[in-house]
Amino acid sequence: SGAHQVSQTVAQLEKVTQSTAASAEESAAASEELSAQAANTKHSVQTLVEIVNGRRRGARDADGLTEAPTVRARLVSKRSLKKTA
């Protein structure tokens, strides 16, 4: 009958709605996680750029050693090797 078909259709719509809501929640959670990871990656890249550019020359690591000149020296060495090759 028509009433039975309407009832089945409404039940199917409810299932689809619940499934869509669950997918939306999962997507939102994944989006938040990716956003946090992107922020961490951005910070790491900014720090690396500062080190490579020598802006953190006075930065010291846990052993009290200056890190920027060592990184910079390695990069200069590599560039020199590439130019001579």
Buried (B, 14 or more C-beta within 10 A) or exposed (E): EEEEEEEEEEEEEEEEEEEEEEEEEEEEEEEEEEEEEEEEEEEEEEEEEBBBEEEBEEEEEEEEEEBBEEBBEEEEEEEEEEEEE
